[in-house]
Amino acid sequence: MKIKEVVSALEKFAPLPLQDDFDNAGLQVGLTDAEVTGALLCVDVTEAVMEEAIGLGCNLIVAHHPLLFKSLKSITGKTYVERCVLKAVKNDITVYAAHTNLDNAMNGVNFKIAEKIGMKNVRVLEPKENTLLKLVAFVPAAQADEVRRALFDAGCGNIGNYDSCSYNVNGEGTFRAAEGAHPFCGKIGELHREAEVRIETVLPYFLRSKAEKSLLEIHPYEEPVYDFYALQNEWPQTGAGIIGDLDVPMNENDFLRDIKKKFEAGCVKHSRLNGRLIRRVALCGGAGAFLLPKAVGKADAFLTGEIRYHDYFFYENDMLVTEIGHYESEQYTKEIFQSIIRDLFPSVEVYISRINTNPIKYL
C-alpha cells in the first residue's frame, strides 16, 4: 500500500477545498510514492512524536494540526518546526495534516465530539454557502443512463443521505452538421432531430473539473451541450460546528462534570449557572467561539476549546458557555484517522500516538 493511496482516502473523506482560507492542510513534508511501513496518528507534530514514529517504524504521520502554518525562509533547526522537518526528511517520513477540512467535513471533528457526548439529531451549525454547482447536460436518450452513471461516479448527485440524485426531462434536440464535422447521428448538411434527455444534477464546486472530464469522455456527441450554474444554496452537510440534542438531558452541573470526565479536561471553564436544563448543545472543536452568535436562541449550552474573556459576559444569559481546552476538544480526531485507514487498508499498521502534545499544563 502506497502512502498516496492513504492520502487519497483521507482527502476523499475530508476534501482539501473544504479548508478555511487561513489554513495549510494537506501534505506537509515528504513523498507519497513509498510503500506505507506504518501510520502514526496525532493531534500535533512535535519532536517527541517524530521520535515515536521512528521507534515504531512508521514512515507516515497523520496529524490534525499542520506542522507548517507559515512558510519557512530557512531550515536550520532553530525552531521545533524546522527540527521536525529535518528529522522527517532525514528519516524518510511523510507528514500529512487534515485540519479545518476535517472540521468542516461530514462526520469530522465536531461529529466525533458529539458522539463522545452522546448526541442525536446532529446537524451543521453554520453550513457552507455558495459552494455547490448544478450541472445540466443534454444527452441522447439511448446514452442517458451511461452518462448519468459516469457523473455519479465523478461525485455528482450526492444530497444528504442520498446519492445518484438527478432530475431528467425528455425533449428533442436539433442540429445540422457542417462539412468537416463527424456527427454521432444525422448527416452532413441535413437538419437532424434527436430524442434527448436533459439531465440535471448537483455537485461541489471543487469537483467541476472531474465531472466535466467524465462527461466529455462518455458523451457520444462531438460537441456536447452542457452548463454549470452556481447555486446560492447552503450545503447542509459541510460547515462549521454542529448542533444537536443530548440523549439524556442534564442539569448544568451534571453536564459540566460529564464533559470534564469524557474529555479528561484539566480545567472546565464556564459561564454563570442559572439552573438550566441542558437539552440541546451547540459545539465546535478548537477555537470555536466565533460561532457563539449562531447558537443564540437555538442551544442551551455551547461547548468549544477556546473562548475569549468578554464572550462570557455577552452570552451568559443566552446559554451555558463552556470551554474545555483546544487540545482536549480535538484529541479524538485521531480516532477518525484510525477508522478511515483501518477500514480501507486493514493491512497497514496504524498507531495512535501516546504523546500528549498539549502545550498547556494545569497546576
C-alpha positions in Angstrom: 0.0 0.0 0.0 1.5 3.3 -1.0 1.3 6.5 1.0 -0.5 8.3 -1.8 -3.4 5.8 -1.5 -3.8 6.6 2.2 -3.6 10.3 1.5 -6.3 9.9 -1.3 -8.6 8.2 1.2 -8.1 10.9 3.8 -8.9 13.6 1.2 -11.9 11.8 -0.1 -13.3 11.9 3.5 -12.2 15.5 4.1 -11.5 17.2 0.7 -8.8 19.9 0.9 -11.1 22.5 -0.7 -13.2 22.4 2.5 -10.4 24.0 4.5 -10.6 27.6 5.6 -8.7 30.3 3.8 -6.1 30.7 6.5 -5.2 27.0 6.7 -2.5 24.9 5.3 -3.8 21.4 5.4 -2.6 18.6 3.2 0.9 17.2 2.5 3.4 18.9 4.8 6.7 17.0 4.2 7.9 14.1 2.2 6.9 12.0 -0.8 3.9 9.8 -1.3 5.1 7.1 -3.7 6.7 5.0 -1.0 5.0 1.9 0.5 3.5 2.5 3.9 5.5 0.9 6.7 3.1 2.2 9.4 1.0 5.3 10.1 1.2 7.2 13.4 -1.8 9.4 14.2 -1.6 12.5 16.3 -3.0 16.0 17.0 0.3 17.9 16.7 3.6 17.0 15.2 6.4 17.5 17.7 9.9 16.2 18.1 8.7 13.6 20.5 6.1 12.4 18.0 8.8 12.2 15.3 10.9 10.0 17.6 7.9 7.9 18.4 7.3 7.3 14.6 10.9 6.4 14.1 10.8 4.0 17.0 7.6 2.3 15.6 9.0 2.1 12.1 6.3 4.4 10.7 7.0 6.4 7.6 3.7 8.3 7.7 2.5 10.7 10.3 -1.1 11.9 10.0 -1.8 15.0 12.2 -4.8 17.2 12.8 -2.8 20.4 13.2 -0.5 21.3 10.2 3.2 21.3 11.1 3.7 24.1 8.6 1.3 27.0 9.0 3.7 29.6 7.7 6.4 29.4 5.0 9.9 28.7 6.1 12.7 31.0 4.9 15.4 28.7 6.2 15.6 25.3 7.8 18.5 25.4 10.3 16.9 23.7 13.3 16.4 26.8 15.3 12.7 26.0 16.0 10.9 22.8 16.7 9.1 23.1 13.4 12.4 23.2 11.5 13.8 20.4 13.6 10.8 18.2 12.8 11.2 18.9 9.1 14.8 18.0 9.2 14.1 14.8 11.1 11.3 13.9 8.7 13.5 14.3 5.7 16.4 12.5 7.2 14.2 9.5 8.2 12.0 9.4 5.0 8.9 10.2 7.0 5.9 11.8 5.2 3.8 14.2 7.3 0.2 14.9 6.3 -2.4 17.1 8.1 -6.2 17.3 7.9 -7.2 20.4 9.8 -10.2 22.7 9.0 -11.1 20.5 6.1 -11.7 17.8 8.7 -13.5 20.3 10.9 -15.9 21.2 8.1 -16.4 17.7 6.8 -19.4 15.5 7.4 -18.6 13.1 10.3 -15.5 15.1 11.0 -14.1 16.5 14.2 -17.3 18.1 15.6 -19.4 15.0 14.9 -16.8 12.9 16.8 -17.2 15.3 19.8 -20.9 14.9 19.6 -20.5 11.1 19.6 -18.4 11.3 22.7 -21.0 13.4 24.5 -23.9 11.3 23.4 -25.9 13.5 21.0 -28.6 12.8 18.4 -30.3 14.7 15.6 -27.0 16.4 14.9 -26.7 18.9 12.0 -24.1 21.5 10.9 -24.4 24.8 12.8 -23.1 27.1 10.1 -23.3 25.3 6.7 -21.1 26.5 3.9 -22.7 28.7 1.3 -22.1 29.3 -2.4 -20.1 26.1 -2.8 -22.5 24.0 -4.9 -23.0 23.8 -8.7 -25.8 22.5 -10.8 -24.7 20.7 -14.0 -27.2 20.5 -16.8 -26.3 18.2 -19.8 -28.3 17.3 -22.9 -27.8 13.6 -23.9 -29.2 11.3 -26.5 -31.9 9.2 -24.7 -30.2 5.9 -25.5 -27.0 7.0 -23.8 -28.6 8.8 -20.8 -28.1 6.0 -18.3 -24.4 5.6 -19.2 -23.8 9.4 -18.8 -25.6 9.6 -15.5 -23.5 6.7 -14.1 -20.3 8.4 -15.2 -21.4 11.7 -13.5 -22.4 9.9 -10.3 -19.0 8.1 -10.2 -17.4 11.5 -10.5 -19.1 12.7 -7.3 -22.3 14.3 -8.7 -25.7 13.8 -7.3 -25.0 13.5 -3.5 -27.6 15.2 -1.4 -27.5 14.4 2.4 -28.0 10.7 2.9 -28.9 10.2 -0.8 -26.7 9.6 -3.8 -27.4 9.2 -7.5 -29.7 12.2 -7.4 -30.7 13.7 -10.7 -33.7 15.3 -12.5 -34.5 14.3 -16.1 -36.7 15.8 -18.7 -37.3 14.2 -22.1 -37.2 16.5 -25.1 -35.9 16.9 -28.7 -32.7 18.4 -29.8 -31.9 19.7 -33.3 -28.6 20.3 -35.1 -27.1 20.4 -38.6 -23.6 19.1 -39.1 -21.3 21.2 -41.3 -18.6 20.0 -43.6 -15.7 18.7 -41.5 -17.9 17.5 -38.7 -18.1 13.9 -37.5 -21.6 13.6 -36.2 -22.7 10.8 -33.9 -26.0 10.8 -35.6 -27.5 12.7 -38.6 -26.0 13.5 -41.9 -23.7 16.4 -43.1 -25.8 19.3 -44.3 -29.2 17.9 -43.1 -31.2 19.2 -40.1 -31.4 16.4 -37.6 -33.8 15.8 -34.8 -32.8 13.6 -31.8 -34.7 12.4 -28.8 -32.6 13.8 -25.9 -32.7 13.9 -22.1 -31.9 17.0 -20.1 -30.0 15.7 -17.1 -29.7 18.0 -14.0 -27.5 17.1 -11.0 -25.7 18.8 -8.2 -22.0 18.8 -7.2 -19.5 20.6 -5.0 -17.6 23.3 -6.9 -14.3 21.6 -6.4 -15.4 18.6 -8.4 -16.3 20.6 -11.5 -13.2 19.6 -13.5 -13.6 15.9 -12.6 -17.3 16.0 -13.6 -16.6 17.9 -16.8 -13.8 15.4 -17.8 -16.1 12.4 -17.1 -18.9 14.0 -19.1 -16.7 14.7 -22.1 -15.2 11.3 -22.1 -18.5 9.4 -22.1 -20.8 11.8 -24.1 -21.3 10.5 -27.6 -21.6 13.9 -29.3 -18.7 15.6 -30.9 -19.8 18.9 -29.4 -21.7 18.1 -26.2 -24.0 20.8 -24.8 -23.8 21.3 -21.0 -23.9 24.1 -18.5 -22.7 24.7 -14.9 -24.8 27.0 -12.7 -23.5 28.5 -9.4 -26.0 27.8 -6.6 -26.6 30.1 -3.6 -27.9 27.3 -1.6 -26.4 26.3 1.7 -24.6 22.9 1.7 -26.0 21.4 4.9 -23.5 18.5 5.0 -20.4 20.7 5.4 -19.5 23.7 7.5 -18.5 24.9 11.0 -19.7 23.5 14.2 -22.8 21.3 14.9 -25.9 21.4 17.0 -27.9 18.5 18.3 -29.8 17.0 21.3 -28.4 15.1 24.2 -29.6 11.5 24.5 -30.4 12.3 28.1 -31.0 15.9 29.2 -28.9 17.0 32.2 -28.8 19.9 34.7 -25.9 22.2 34.2 -23.6 20.7 36.9 -24.1 17.2 35.7 -23.4 18.3 32.1 -20.1 20.1 33.1 -19.0 17.1 35.2 -19.8 14.7 32.3 -17.8 16.9 29.8 -14.8 17.1 32.2 -14.7 13.3 32.6 -15.2 12.4 28.9 -12.5 14.8 27.7 -10.2 14.4 30.6 -10.1 18.1 30.9 -7.7 19.6 33.5 -10.0 22.6 33.7 -13.5 23.3 32.6 -14.3 27.0 32.3 -18.0 28.0 32.1 -20.3 31.0 32.5 -22.6 31.7 35.4 -25.0 28.8 36.2 -28.7 29.7 36.3 -30.5 26.3 36.7 -30.9 25.5 33.0 -31.8 22.0 31.9 -29.3 21.2 29.1 -31.2 19.5 26.2 -29.7 21.0 23.1 -25.9 21.6 22.6 -24.0 23.5 20.0 -20.3 22.8 19.8 -17.1 23.4 17.8 -13.7 21.8 18.4 -10.7 24.1 18.8 -11.2 27.8 18.7 -14.9 27.9 18.0 -16.1 31.0 19.9 -16.8 32.7 16.5 -19.9 30.5 16.3 -21.4 31.8 19.6 -23.8 34.1 17.8 -25.1 31.3 15.6 -26.1 29.3 18.7 -28.1 32.0 20.4 -31.7 31.1 20.7 -31.0 27.6 19.4 -29.0 25.8 22.1 -29.0 25.5 25.9 -25.2 25.2 26.0 -22.2 26.0 23.8 -19.1 23.9 24.0 -15.7 24.6 22.5 -12.0 24.6 23.1 -11.2 28.3 23.4 -13.4 31.3 24.4 -12.5 35.0 24.8 -12.9 36.6 28.2 -15.6 39.1 27.2 -17.7 36.4 25.5 -18.6 35.1 28.9 -20.3 38.4 29.7 -22.0 38.7 26.3 -23.6 35.3 26.2 -24.1 34.2 29.8 -27.8 35.0 29.7 -28.4 33.2 26.5 -26.9 29.8 27.2 -24.3 28.0 29.3 -20.9 28.8 27.7 -18.3 26.1 28.2 -14.6 25.9 27.4 -12.6 22.7 27.8 -9.3 23.4 26.1 -8.2 23.3 22.5 -6.3 20.0 22.7 -8.9 18.4 24.8 -11.7 19.2 22.4 -9.8 17.8 19.4 -8.0 14.8 20.9 -10.4 12.2 19.5 -9.6 13.3 15.9 -7.1 10.5 15.9 -9.9 8.0 16.1 -11.3 9.4 12.8 -8.0 8.9 11.1 -7.8 5.4 12.6 -11.2 4.4 11.3 -10.6 5.7 7.8 -7.2 3.9 7.4 -8.2 0.6 9.1 -11.5 0.3 7.3 -9.9 0.8 3.8 -6.4 -0.5 4.4 -6.5 -3.3 7.0 -3.0 -4.4 6.2 -1.5 -1.0 7.2 -0.1 -0.9 10.7 -1.8 2.0 12.5 -0.7 3.5 15.8 -2.4 6.3 17.9 0.4 8.4 19.4 0.9 8.1 23.1 2.4 11.6 23.3 0.2 14.2 24.9 1.2 17.2 22.7 -0.9 19.7 24.7 1.4 22.7 25.3 -1.0 24.0 28.1 -0.4 22.5 31.5 -2.6 22.8 34.6 -1.3 23.3 38.2 
